Amino acid sequence: MSDAAVPNTEQPPVPKTLAQKILEIKNAVGVVSKKGKFGSEMGGGNYLRIEDAVVAVNKLMSARGLIFTGSLKSVSQKPHEKTGKDGNPARSGYITSVLMEWVLENTETPEHRMWTFPGDGYDSTDKGVYKAMTGCRKYAIINIFNLPIGNDVEEHGSSFEEGKDKQRNIAKSKIADAAGRGNKEALDAMSQIEPERILTITRPEEMNGHYIIAGGFFAAQPLQTFFEDTGCKPVRSKQTGKLGWKIPAEYEKGLVELCRNLKIEVQ
């Protein structure tokens, strides 16, 4: 037998293109666990949080040899005014707006793509720029990889409206059953299924004007998103036992405007 080395005829694997990797990540992100929880007033259920999607995409990018970097192109600030107890405008902080350029690089090929996205952030101290950059990064990733936000269509039916009706009916059935057994959370939720579209705002003295309490109608997804994205906290009234939201006072103007757009009366 000859001792001559046998030549290796196997071809090295062809590196995947940047477009192929973006598509792979778009398809793979569907496995992200939905850790967000709707409140009982929304009928329960899970949804995909933006933070969960971003974490999942970071891991998928690393596994595929992609590098995602951003550079700050411009920054601007404008005062965010609120009305003081004396009825006069009072400056409470700044809304910071940024414009960032994001670059996605493929370490296996000399490919890269660039996008430009805006971002906004509010803060009363020196964190506005960082909040705006964080928000910009989140929504850049969502748009670049076309991430699904909210409940998947297949969980709710062939059309969005059909899915909403099906989910609403299931939720009502479960809540009604629990309410019939005397479950207090379910009783609270039952009172929110078809409530009057009125949101009440109170200003407890012990909060010294730093927070307001919103009560009443919450059964609208934009309101839930507003409460969660602005760091509001759910609270329960000691007097009535009903659920409400503790909201930083600087967000009151935005809340009132959102309710106006949703045709929700504010008292």
N, C-alpha and C positions, 0 to 999 in steps of 0.2 A: 504494500500500500504506500502511496505517495504521502510524504509529510508536508507537501505544499499547502499553504493556507487557502481556504476556500473563500473567494471574494464575497463580501456582503452586498447582496443585490437589493436589500430592502431600502425603500425610499423613506426619507424622514417625513414625518407628518407635516402637512401643509398648515401653517398657522391660520387661525380663524381671523377673519377681518373684524374691524371695529363694529361694522353694521351687524354682523352675525352675533357678536357678543351682546350688543344692545338688545337684539331680538331675544336671545336666550334669557337675559335677565328679565325682560318684560314678561316672558312666559313663565319663568320660575317664581316670580314674586307672588303669584297666586297662592302659594303655600304659606304665606305670612299669617300667623295666628291673629285673630281679631280679639284684642285684649280690651278694647273699649267697651263699656257697658252703658246701655241706655238706662235711665232711671225708671222707676216703676210707673211714673206718670206718662212715660213714653211706651209702655207696654213691654219693657224688658228687651232683651236681644243684644247681640254683639255687633260691633262695627270696627273697621280698620282705622286705627289711629295713624296720623301722619308720622309720628315718631317711630312706630313699629315698622312702617314701610321703609323709612330711611335707614334704620339699623339693618334690615334685611338686605337692602340694596348694597350697603357698604360691604357686607360679607360676600355677596355675589360678585361684586366688582373685584375684590381682592383675589377671589378664587380664579378669576379669569384674567388676571394680570392687567387690570385697568387702574389708572390713576386719575382721580378727579380733584382738580384744584381750582381755586377762584382768586381773582384779583379785584380789588376795589377800584372802580373808575371814577365815581363821584359821590359826594355826600352833601346833603342839605338838611336843614332843620327849620321847623316853624313852631311857634308857641302853640301849646294846646290849652285853651282857656276853659275855665269852668266858672260858674256863678257862686260867689261866696254867700255866707249867711246874711250879709247886708244887702244882697241883691246886686252887687257890683261885680264886674268881671274880675277874676283872680287867676293869675298864671299858675298852673300846677305842674308844668313840665313841657317837654318838647316831643314832637313827632319827627323822627329821623327817617329820611328817605335815602336809599343807596342805589347805585347802579353797579352791578358786578358782572364781570366776564368770567365764564366758567369754561374750563378746558377738560375734555375727556381724552386721555392718551392710552394707546394700546402698546404695552411694553414688548409685544411679540412682533409687531410690524411698525413701520415708521408713520403710522396713521394718528391723526388727532382731529377732533371736532371742537368748535367753539360756539358758545351761546352767550347772549346777554340777557339778564333778567333784572327787574327792579325788586326792591324789598323795602318794607316800612317797619318801624318799631317805635313804641312809646316808652318813655321812662322819665321819672322826675329827678334822676341824678345824672350819672355819667354812663349808663349802660345802653342808651338808645341805639348807638351804632352797632353794638354787638347783637342786640335783639333784631335789628333790621337785617344784618348779615345772616343770622341764623334762619330767619324766615325766608330770606332769598334762597338760601341753600336748600331748604326743604322743598320749596315749590319748583326750583330748578330741577331737582331730582325727579319730582313727580311728573313734570312735563317731559323731560328727556326720555324717561323710561315708560311714559304713558301709564302710570300706576293707577290701579282702580282705587277709588276712595268711596267709602260707605259700604252698603250691603251689596253683594254680588247679585246680578240679575237672576242667575239660575236658582238662587235660594227663594225667589219670590214670584216666579212665574215668567211667561214668555214676554210680557211687556211690563214697563215700569209701573203703570197704574194698576194693572192686574196684580202684580206682585205686592204693591202697597195694600190693596184691598184684602188679599189673602192673608198677609202678615197681620193686618189690623184685626181681622176676624179671629185668627188664632189667639192673638194676644187678649182680645176681649173675653174669649171663652175661658182662658186660663185664669185671668184676673177675676172674672165673675165667680168661678168655682172656688178660688181662694177666699174671696170676699164672703161667700156664703158660709164658709167655715169660720168666719170671724177674724180673718187675718187683717191686722191693722194696715199694713203696707198696701194690701190689695184694696182695702176700702178707700185709702187715699188715692190710689190709682183710678179706681172706679169713678171717683168724683172729678177726675181730670179727663175722662174719655170724651165727653161732649160738654165741656164747661163753657161758661160765658168767656168770650175773648177779652178779658180784662186783666191787666197786670197792675198790681198795686206796689207803690214804692214808699217805704218808710225810712226815717232817719233817726235811729235810736241815739239818744243823748250820750250814752256811754261810749259810743264809737267816735265821738268828737269830730264828726263831719268827714272822717276818713273813709267810711263805708256806708253803703245803703243796703237795705234788705228788700228784695223783690219777691212778691208773693202772688198767688192767683194762677193765671193761665201760663203753662209752660209747654203745652203739647204742640210744639212746632220745632222741627229739626234745626232751623236757623238759630233759634234761641238757645237750644242745647249746645250747638257749636260755639256760639258767642260766649256762653258761660264757661265752657271748658277751655277755649283758646285764650281767654283773658284771665285765667287763674282764679275764677270765682269758686266759692266753697258752698256746698249744700248745707243748710241749717234747718232745724226744726223749732218752731215756735213753742216756748214753754207754756204760753197761754192757751193756744188752740191745738197744738200738736201737729199742725200742718207743716209741710215742707216749704222751704223758700231758698233763696240764694243770697249769700253775702258777697257784695260786689264793691270793688274799689270805686270811690266816688268819682274818680276821673273818667270812668267809663259810662257814667249815667247818660251823658249827652248821646253817645253812640247807641246805647240801649233804647232810648226814647225814639231815636231816628229809625232804628231797626223795627221797633214795634209799629211805628207809623207806616213803614213800607209793607209790613205784614198785616196791616189793618187790625191791629190789636190796640184796644183802648188802654191808655195809661192813666192811673189815678194816684 
